[in-house]
Amino acid sequence: MISLALGALMVALIPLLKWYVEPRVLKIPLAPTLQQSFAAGLNVKHLDVQAGVADPTQAVKTSNLDSQDDYRVDLNKSTDEVIVFDHDLKVSNRDGHVVTFGRERFALDRRTGEFVHGPQYDETINDVAAVPNGTQHEGLIVKFPFGTEQQDYPLWVAAIGKSLPAKFVATDSVQGLDVYKFELTVPETEVGDPVELPALWAGEGAQGESLRLQMHYSNTITYWVEPATGVIVNGQQQRRQVLEDSSGAEKIVAFDGRMAFTDEQVTASLDRAKESRGQVLLITTILPIIVAVLGVLFLGLAIFLLLRANRGEANRGTTRETADA
């Protein structure tokens, strides 16, 4: 019976959509174009090395800063399952002086967004080759998973070279779009090796004298994530970096302020999330519901036709028995 066969086919399609179609469609796209994200900070206190070399009294200043993340896809190293990025982060002031610069290369699982490792990907952290069973990327970086849930997720923090949990805080909305809010706290952490810096940058000593100082980093990072796609639609950091001497005395403020997505970046992220959300919901929700409803209808029709056929046969049998009598 055709209706029974169609009903059985619809029922069989439901797990096929989940376990076959979904993993092959819902992936980070392979695109040769440069992906960028932009943030800005107002009245951020920071160390300006370039200015400090010219005039020690100007080493620490308060400025408006711009931050730019560039993600370039290496199509030659990427595969159907893995995408490889070269990532540059640059924070600069309005004088064009670089305040922070970082460079890394990593590979991600296109389905989960998690880091994957292998010598074929040439993974680096600040231009230093990642070490197996040592310092490697871990957790998430570019986006949250498709179907983000109200739970904690490990996020990579490049400044300290490891991942920390981004805790689910609340549901929220960004320009009318429902999102999940996550917050990650980086406790004060020593980063890098001690450095020798001019004592005058700390407002003490004389020309030619130096201080041996250790960088300490802390941060509170907040992300607003569209849950169906895992796209980060808004973000901010409340970051603090100070240089301390061996006694723990704070000598130089290297960075102290808030950096947040620009309005243009929020709009671009929202557009990307909305565009992807339709496809994600079609695959994960709409098609399974349609297929399930059609399956129930076809099976119901098959049962109805079968019962009607049996009833008709029974009636014909009764009629024959009456005629024979």
WOFEN-V15009 format. One record per residue. N is the residue number from 0. RES is the residue in one small letter. SS is DSSP state (@ for helix, = for strand, . for the rest). OMEGA is omega in whole degrees, 0 to 359 (* if undefined). Layout:
n-><N/N>
res-><RES/RES>
ss-><SS/SS>
omega-><OMEGA/OMEGA>
//
This chain:
n-><0/1/2/3/4/5/6/7/8/9/10/11/12/13/14/15/16/17/18/19/20/21/22/23/24/25/26/27/28/29/30/31/32/33/34/35/36/37/38/39/40/41/42/43/44/45/46/47/48/49/50/51/52/53/54/55/56/57/58/59/60/61/62/63/64/65/66/67/68/69/70/71/72/73/74/75/76/77/78/79/80/81/82/83/84/85/86/87/88/89/90/91/92/93/94/95/96/97/98/99/100/101/102/103/104/105/106/107/108/109/110/111/112/113/114/115/116/117/118/119/120/121/122/123/124/125/126/127/128/129/130/131/132/133/134/135/136/137/138/139/140/141/142/143/144/145/146/147/148/149/150/151/152/153/154/155/156/157/158/159/160/161/162/163/164/165/166/167/168/169/170/171/172/173/174/175/176/177/178/179/180/181/182/183/184/185/186/187/188/189/190/191/192/193/194/195/196/197/198/199/200/201/202/203/204/205/206/207/208/209/210/211/212/213/214/215/216/217/218/219/220/221/222/223/224/225/226/227/228/229/230/231/232/233/234/235/236/237/238/239/240/241/242/243/244/245/246/247/248/249/250/251/252/253/254/255/256/257/258/259/260/261/262/263/264/265/266/267/268/269/270/271/272/273/274/275/276/277/278/279/280/281/282/283/284/285/286/287/288/289/290/291/292/293/294/295/296/297/298/299/300/301/302/303/304/305/306/307/308/309/310/311/312/313/314/315/316/317/318/319/320/321/322/323/324>
res-><m/i/s/l/a/l/g/a/l/m/v/a/l/i/p/l/l/k/w/y/v/e/p/r/v/l/k/i/p/l/a/p/t/l/q/q/s/f/a/a/g/l/n/v/k/h/l/d/v/q/a/g/v/a/d/p/t/q/a/v/k/t/s/n/l/d/s/q/d/d/y/r/v/d/l/n/k/s/t/d/e/v/i/v/f/d/h/d/l/k/v/s/n/r/d/g/h/v/v/t/f/g/r/e/r/f/a/l/d/r/r/t/g/e/f/v/h/g/p/q/y/d/e/t/i/n/d/v/a/a/v/p/n/g/t/q/h/e/g/l/i/v/k/f/p/f/g/t/e/q/q/d/y/p/l/w/v/a/a/i/g/k/s/l/p/a/k/f/v/a/t/d/s/v/q/g/l/d/v/y/k/f/e/l/t/v/p/e/t/e/v/g/d/p/v/e/l/p/a/l/w/a/g/e/g/a/q/g/e/s/l/r/l/q/m/h/y/s/n/t/i/t/y/w/v/e/p/a/t/g/v/i/v/n/g/q/q/q/r/r/q/v/l/e/d/s/s/g/a/e/k/i/v/a/f/d/g/r/m/a/f/t/d/e/q/v/t/a/s/l/d/r/a/k/e/s/r/g/q/v/l/l/i/t/t/i/l/p/i/i/v/a/v/l/g/v/l/f/l/g/l/a/i/f/l/l/l/r/a/n/r/g/e/a/n/r/g/t/t/r/e/t/a/d/a>
ss-><./@/@/@/@/@/@/@/@/@/@/@/@/@/@/@/@/@/@/@/@/@/@/@/@/./././././././././=/=/=/=/=/=/=/=/=/=/=/=/=/./@/@/@/@/@/@/./@/@/@/./=/=/=/=/=/=/=/=/=/=/=/=/=/=/././././././././=/=/=/=/=/=/=/=/=/=/=/=/././././=/=/=/=/=/=/=/=/=/=/=/=/./././././=/=/././@/@/@/././=/=/././=/=/././././././././././=/././././././././././././=/=/=/=/=/././././=/=/=/=/=/=/=/=/=/=/=/=/=/././=/=/=/=/=/=/=/=/=/=/=/=/=/=/=/=/=/=/=/=/=/=/@/@/@/@/./././././././=/=/=/=/=/=/=/=/=/=/=/=/=/=/=/=/=/././././=/=/=/=/=/=/=/=/=/=/=/=/=/=/./././././=/=/=/=/=/=/=/=/=/=/=/=/./@/@/@/@/@/@/@/@/@/@/@/@/@/@/@/@/@/@/@/@/@/@/@/@/@/@/@/@/@/@/@/@/@/@/@/@/@/@/@/@/@/@/@/@/@/@/@/@/@/@/@/@/@/@/@/@/@/@/@/@/@/@/.>
omega-><186/183/178/179/179/178/179/179/179/179/180/182/184/177/179/177/184/190/180/184/185/180/183/182/185/181/170/185/173/181/181/184/180/174/182/169/187/176/180/177/180/175/179/175/186/175/177/185/182/179/181/177/181/182/184/180/181/183/178/182/176/186/167/185/173/179/179/173/176/177/179/181/174/183/180/181/181/180/178/183/188/175/184/181/160/188/174/174/179/173/183/176/186/173/182/179/180/179/179/174/177/180/178/179/184/178/181/168/185/180/186/185/181/178/170/187/177/182/182/183/178/183/178/174/186/177/176/182/176/185/175/182/177/179/177/173/178/178/183/178/188/183/172/183/167/183/178/182/180/183/178/176/177/179/179/175/187/185/180/174/176/179/176/182/169/187/174/183/185/166/185/174/176/182/176/179/179/183/171/180/179/179/180/179/175/178/180/187/173/178/178/179/176/181/175/181/180/180/180/177/178/179/179/179/183/179/179/178/182/176/175/190/180/179/174/187/171/185/168/185/180/177/172/192/172/192/182/184/186/180/175/186/176/181/177/176/170/195/178/176/180/177/184/175/186/179/183/179/179/183/183/172/181/179/177/180/183/173/182/176/173/178/180/180/178/180/179/180/177/179/180/181/181/180/182/184/179/179/181/181/177/183/188/187/189/180/177/179/180/180/180/179/179/179/179/180/181/178/177/178/180/179/179/181/179/179/180/179/179/180/179/179/179/179/178/178/179/180/180/181/180/180/181/180/*>
//
